[in-house]
Amino acid sequence: MNSVAWLLDGPAVEGAHFKLKERRNVASGLMNYPLPRDEKIQWFYNEVTAVTVPTSTFYLACGFNRGYFGMQVQSQSERRIIFSAWDGGNDGVDRSQVASDDRVQLIAKGAGV
């Protein structure tokens, strides 16, 4: 088995918990930064640097309550940026059961996206 290391630093790692049990399925490593419930956040900034690039790896840059985004390694030369946002509400099967204010809407996109 190859050696793997995460270098973590700063206040975001205080009280961090890790699962070190060996796995056969796709393992994930998730970190969060707790904020007070009533905190109003307008934006945040995040960087992810993939040190190694094994095929089929997904590097999560941001995960949130209703989605995620990151980089997926398709092959030795192909990478894809993936962004997924899900409707709010409590119905993950029938979109007609989700209030229009809780639905994800496309506001804009660029050429080639």
C-alpha positions as CSV (number, residue, x, y, z in Angstrom):
1,M,0.0,0.0,0.0
2,N,1.3,3.5,-0.8
3,S,1.9,6.0,1.9
4,V,-0.5,8.8,2.0
5,A,-0.3,12.1,4.0
6,W,-2.5,15.1,4.6
7,L,-0.8,18.2,5.9
8,L,-3.4,20.1,7.9
9,D,-2.8,23.4,9.8
10,G,-4.6,26.3,11.4
11,P,-7.8,26.6,13.4
12,A,-9.9,24.5,10.9
13,V,-8.2,21.4,12.1
14,E,-8.9,21.8,15.8
15,G,-11.0,18.8,16.9
16,A,-10.5,17.0,13.6
17,H,-11.6,13.4,13.5
18,F,-10.2,10.7,11.1
19,K,-11.3,7.2,10.1
20,L,-8.1,5.2,9.6
21,K,-9.8,1.9,8.9
22,E,-8.7,0.3,5.5
23,R,-11.5,0.4,2.9
24,R,-12.3,-1.5,-0.3
25,N,-14.8,1.0,-1.7
26,V,-14.2,4.6,-2.6
27,A,-12.8,6.4,0.5
28,S,-13.3,10.0,1.0
29,G,-11.7,12.7,3.1
30,L,-14.0,15.5,4.1
31,M,-13.2,18.6,6.3
32,N,-15.6,21.3,7.4
33,Y,-15.2,24.6,9.1
34,P,-17.9,25.2,11.7
35,L,-19.6,28.6,11.8
36,P,-22.2,29.9,14.2
37,R,-25.8,29.1,13.0
38,D,-26.8,32.8,12.7
39,E,-23.6,33.8,10.7
40,K,-24.4,35.5,7.4
41,I,-21.7,34.4,4.8
42,Q,-21.5,36.3,1.6
43,W,-18.5,34.4,0.0
44,F,-15.6,32.2,0.7
45,Y,-12.3,31.3,-1.0
46,N,-10.8,27.9,-1.2
47,E,-7.9,26.2,-3.1
48,V,-7.2,22.5,-3.7
49,T,-3.9,21.3,-5.1
50,A,-3.9,17.7,-6.4
51,V,-0.4,16.4,-5.6
52,T,-0.9,13.1,-7.3
53,V,-3.4,12.4,-10.0
54,P,-4.5,8.7,-10.1
55,T,-7.2,8.1,-12.7
56,S,-10.8,8.1,-11.4
57,T,-9.9,10.4,-8.4
58,F,-12.3,13.2,-7.5
59,Y,-10.8,16.2,-5.6
60,L,-13.6,17.9,-3.8
61,A,-13.0,21.6,-3.4
62,C,-16.3,22.5,-1.7
63,G,-19.2,20.4,-0.4
64,F,-22.3,22.1,0.9
65,N,-25.8,21.2,2.1
66,R,-27.2,20.8,-1.4
67,G,-24.2,20.1,-3.7
68,Y,-20.5,20.1,-4.3
69,F,-17.8,21.1,-6.8
70,G,-14.3,19.8,-7.6
71,M,-12.0,18.3,-10.2
72,Q,-12.3,14.7,-11.5
73,V,-9.3,12.9,-13.1
74,Q,-10.7,11.1,-16.2
75,S,-7.3,9.9,-17.7
76,Q,-3.6,10.9,-17.6
77,S,-4.5,13.9,-19.9
78,E,-8.2,14.7,-19.2
79,R,-9.6,16.6,-16.2
80,R,-13.2,17.8,-15.6
81,I,-14.5,20.4,-13.3
82,I,-17.7,19.2,-11.8
83,F,-20.3,21.3,-10.1
84,S,-23.5,19.9,-8.8
85,A,-26.4,21.7,-7.0
86,W,-29.6,20.0,-5.9
87,D,-33.0,21.4,-5.2
88,G,-33.9,22.3,-1.7
89,G,-36.9,20.8,0.0
90,N,-37.4,17.2,1.0
91,D,-38.1,15.4,-2.3
92,G,-35.2,14.0,-4.2
93,V,-37.3,12.1,-6.7
94,D,-40.2,14.2,-7.9
95,R,-39.1,17.8,-8.7
96,S,-42.8,18.9,-9.0
97,Q,-43.0,18.3,-5.2
98,V,-40.3,21.0,-4.6
99,A,-41.5,24.6,-4.2
100,S,-40.3,26.9,-7.1
101,D,-38.3,29.0,-4.6
102,D,-36.3,25.9,-3.5
103,R,-35.4,24.8,-7.1
104,V,-32.0,25.2,-8.6
105,Q,-32.1,27.6,-11.5
106,L,-29.5,28.3,-14.3
107,I,-28.8,32.0,-14.2
108,A,-26.0,32.2,-16.7
109,K,-23.3,30.1,-18.4
110,G,-20.3,30.7,-20.6
111,A,-19.5,29.4,-24.1
112,G,-18.2,25.8,-24.1
113,V,-19.5,25.1,-20.6
